[in-house]
Amino acid sequence: KDNRVLRPLNYPPGVPGYGSVIYTLPDGMKAGIMNLSGRVFMPSMDCPFRTAKPEIEYLKKETDIILIDLHAEATSEKIAFGYFVDGKVSAVIGTHTHVQTADEKILPQGTAYITDVGMTGPANSVIGIEVDQIIRRFLTGMPDRFATANGEGILSAVVIEINSDSGKATAIQRLMISCP
């Protein structure tokens, strides 16, 4: 029931949490945040393209600033989705692979885009997990309970500038910061 529980909008009905929320920022401006899950190499979900369209229209009634987290495996699906919503939302930020991509850009109609923002977590790991555990799993094929790696961390992020009048992105910059 807490509106801070954001989960993919295209999950089946009845799943706890919300697929989108509108936050009022300290300066009084509003920002719509939407989460969607891709379908390529992922568990079966409703189509993120079809699901996003009416939700964008709904959020636009309150704000032109809309950010979408597209949690998906396939680069092609994320890129196609970015172009599908270009000019309709402020940003599409891809997640899931844990590896930051170097393809941040402003799409032709003003949507900021990156295929994968990357992870925040242990730097010397395999997507956050102890290296030896992952190697053992690849060698044996046996499942194992994963342990989060220890040590120095990294913070992966993007900074996006958005024109508050139009909701269009004017800049995007990726960051990767070491955290000893």
N, C-alpha and C positions, 0 to 999 in steps of 0.2 A: 504493500500500500504506500510505501515511501517513494516519492517521485525521484529520488536520487538513484533508484535501481533502474539503470538503463540497460536494456537487452535488445537484441535484434527485433525490429518492427515486424519482420516477416516470419517470426516464430508462430507456431499454431496458436489459435485463440485459447485463452485460459492460463497461459504461462505467466508467472509472477513478473512484475516490473512493467516498464513502459518502453515502447519503441522510439518515442520522441518526447522531448520536454521543452518547455520554454522557460528560460532563466531570465530574471530581471537582474541586470548588472548593477553595481554600486552607483553608477551615474544615471540610472533609470532606464537605460536602453535595454532592449530585449534581444535575446539570441535564442534561436531554435537549434536544438541538438538532436540529431537522428542517428540511430545505429541500425545497420542492415548487415545481414550475412549473405555472402555469395553462395553459389550453388555448385560451381565447378570444383571437383575433388573435395566437397564438403558434404555434411549430412543434408538430407533432403529438406528444403524449405520452399516457401512460396517465392515467386520471382521477385528479386530485389528491384528490378526495373519497374515492373508494374505496381509493386507495393509502394515505391517511393513517390510516384507521380501524384496521387491524391493527398498524400501526407504533406508534400511540399506545398500544394495549394492551401491546405489547412493551416500550415505554419505561416504562410505568407499573409494571412489575415491579421496576424499579430506583429510580424517582423519581416524585414527583408534580409536580415542576417541569419543564415542557416548554414550549419556545419554538419557534414555527414561523415561518420566513421563507417567505412565499408570493410567489414571483417571478412576477407576472402583469401583463397589460396592462389588463384590464377591471375597472373599479371594482365592477361588479355581481358578478363572480365572486369577488373578494376579500371583499366584504361577506357574500355568501351562505356562503362557506367559514368566515368568522368565526363566524357563527351555527351552522353545522354542527358545529363543534368546541367551541362555548361550554360551559364547565364541565368539559371534558375535558382542556384544556391551559391553561397559564398565560397565554400571549400568542400572538397572530397579528400579525406585523409584515410589512406589505406592502412589496414593493420592485419596481422595474423602471422606473417612469416618471421617476425622478430629481427629482420635484417633491414636496416635503413637503405632505401634506394636513393640514387642520385639523379632523380628525374623530376624534381620539384619544378613547377612552372605555373604560369597563369594561362589557362586555356583561352581560345579566341573570344569567347563571350564574357570573360571576366571571372571564371571560377578558378580558385587556387587548387592545385592538385599535386599529390605525391602518391606513388604506388604503395609504399610502405614507410611509415614514420619510424619504424625500428622499435627497439625495446628499451625499457629501463630495467636494469638488473645487473647481474655479475658479468664483467667484461670477459674474463677467462673461463668461458663456458661454451656449451653447445645450446644455443637459444635459452640460456638461463640455467641449464641442468649440468651437474657434475660431468666433466668430460669422460672420465673412465666408465661411468654408467652407460653413456650413450654408445661409446665404442664397444663395450661388452654386448649391448643389445644388438648392434649391427653384426657383430661376429657370431653370436649364438642364435639370434632371432627370438630369444626368450623375453617375455615381458618382465618388467621390474618396476618397483615403486621408485619414482624419480625423486632425487634430492636436489634442492636448489644449491647451486654452487656458491662458494664463499669468496671473499676477496674484493678487490677493487671493482667498483661499479661504473656503469655508464648511464647517462641520461640522454635518450634520443628524443628529439622534439622538432616541431616546426613553429616558426613565428610567422603569423599571417597578418598583414595590414588589410583592413576592410574599410571601404568608404561607407560611412554610416548612413548616408542619404540613399545610395543606390544598392547597398548590400553586395557590391562587386569587390573582389579582391584587387588590391593594387600592388601587393608584393608578397612573396613567400620566401623564407630562408630556412634551410634545415640546420639543425644543431646536433652535435654529438659531444657531450661534455664528460670528461673522466671525473669520477668521484672517488678519491682515495679512501 
